[in-house]
Amino acid sequence: MMRRDNPSLPEDYFVTSFIAGLSDYIKAHLECHKPKDLQTAMWLARRMESVVPPKKTSFTPFGVKRQVNFDMPKTTTPTANTAPNQAIIQEARQKGVCWRCKEVWSPGHKQVCKLTQ
């Protein structure tokens, strides 16, 4: 349709437009061949598409996949390292202080907070 509607466009315009739409692997190899016309470019692209190397997959020895379980224990006892409940955090927000160190909170306080690990 492009050729019919725009007969003044040169053949190399169609070839470069076709090559620009290909995958990087095929595009790189096809540009080396410098096809003269669109039919040759399409033929070469189809040939290269049939021999494209398979995508590399990550190697897992013996087909074993690691599985990580992030489930929290059902019952926890409060310790010094556990986060406080939401009531303490809300109260600190209303006062405008950090709930950890009780100093004035400002954006970026996490980087200077004395009690942040």
C-alpha positions as CSV (number, residue, x, y, z in Angstrom):
1,M,0.0,0.0,0.0
2,M,2.9,2.3,0.8
3,R,4.4,1.7,-2.7
4,R,1.0,2.3,-4.3
5,D,0.3,5.5,-2.5
6,N,3.9,6.8,-2.7
7,P,5.4,5.7,-6.0
8,S,8.2,8.3,-5.7
9,L,9.8,6.7,-2.5
10,P,13.0,4.9,-3.3
11,E,13.5,1.2,-2.6
12,D,16.1,1.7,0.1
13,Y,13.4,3.6,2.1
14,F,11.4,0.4,2.4
15,V,14.4,-1.7,3.1
16,T,15.6,0.5,6.0
17,S,12.0,0.8,7.4
18,F,11.7,-3.0,7.3
19,I,15.1,-3.5,9.0
20,A,14.3,-0.9,11.7
21,G,11.3,-3.0,12.9
22,L,13.3,-6.2,13.4
23,S,14.7,-7.6,16.6
24,D,18.2,-6.4,17.5
25,Y,19.9,-9.7,16.8
26,I,18.4,-10.1,13.3
27,K,18.8,-6.4,12.5
28,A,22.6,-6.5,13.2
29,H,23.1,-9.5,11.0
30,L,20.8,-8.3,8.2
31,E,22.6,-4.9,8.0
32,C,25.9,-6.7,7.4
33,H,24.4,-8.3,4.2
34,K,23.2,-4.9,2.9
35,P,20.2,-6.2,0.9
36,K,19.4,-4.2,-2.2
37,D,15.7,-4.7,-2.3
38,L,12.8,-5.4,0.1
39,Q,12.3,-9.0,-1.1
40,T,15.9,-9.9,-0.4
41,A,15.7,-8.3,3.0
42,M,12.6,-10.3,3.9
43,W,14.1,-13.5,2.7
44,L,17.3,-13.0,4.7
45,A,15.3,-12.0,7.8
46,R,13.1,-15.1,7.6
47,R,16.2,-17.3,7.3
48,M,17.8,-15.7,10.3
49,E,14.7,-15.9,12.3
50,S,14.7,-19.6,11.9
51,V,18.2,-19.9,13.4
52,V,18.0,-17.3,16.2
53,P,19.8,-18.7,19.2
54,P,17.5,-19.5,22.1
55,K,17.4,-17.0,25.0
56,K,19.7,-17.8,27.8
57,T,18.0,-19.1,31.0
58,S,19.5,-19.0,34.4
59,F,21.2,-22.3,35.4
60,T,19.8,-24.1,38.4
61,P,21.9,-27.3,39.2
62,F,19.9,-30.5,39.2
63,G,16.7,-28.7,38.4
64,V,16.4,-27.6,42.0
65,K,14.7,-24.2,42.5
66,R,15.2,-22.3,45.7
67,Q,12.0,-21.6,47.6
68,V,12.0,-19.0,50.3
69,N,9.3,-18.9,52.9
70,F,8.5,-15.5,54.3
71,D,5.7,-16.6,56.7
72,M,5.9,-14.9,60.1
73,P,5.5,-17.0,63.2
74,K,1.9,-17.2,64.5
75,T,2.6,-16.1,68.0
76,T,5.1,-13.5,68.9
77,T,6.1,-12.1,72.2
78,P,6.9,-8.4,72.4
79,T,10.6,-7.7,72.6
80,A,12.7,-4.6,72.3
81,N,13.4,-5.3,68.6
82,T,9.7,-5.5,67.5
83,A,8.1,-2.5,65.9
84,P,5.6,-0.6,68.1
85,N,1.9,-0.8,67.5
86,Q,0.1,1.8,65.4
87,A,-1.1,3.8,68.3
88,I,2.4,4.7,69.4
89,I,3.3,5.7,65.8
90,Q,0.1,7.8,65.4
91,E,0.8,9.6,68.7
92,A,4.4,10.4,67.6
93,R,3.1,11.7,64.2
94,Q,0.6,14.0,65.9
95,K,3.4,15.4,68.1
96,G,5.8,15.7,65.1
97,V,8.5,13.6,66.7
98,C,10.2,10.3,65.7
99,W,8.7,7.3,67.4
100,R,12.1,5.8,67.9
101,C,14.3,8.6,69.3
102,K,11.6,11.1,70.2
103,E,13.4,13.9,68.5
104,V,11.8,16.3,66.0
105,W,11.0,14.5,62.8
106,S,11.7,16.0,59.3
107,P,11.9,14.5,55.9
108,G,15.2,12.5,55.7
109,H,15.2,11.9,59.5
110,K,15.7,8.2,58.8
111,Q,19.3,8.9,57.7
112,V,20.2,10.8,60.9
113,C,18.0,8.9,63.4
114,K,20.2,7.6,66.3
115,L,18.1,4.5,66.8
116,T,17.8,3.3,63.2
117,Q,19.9,0.3,62.4
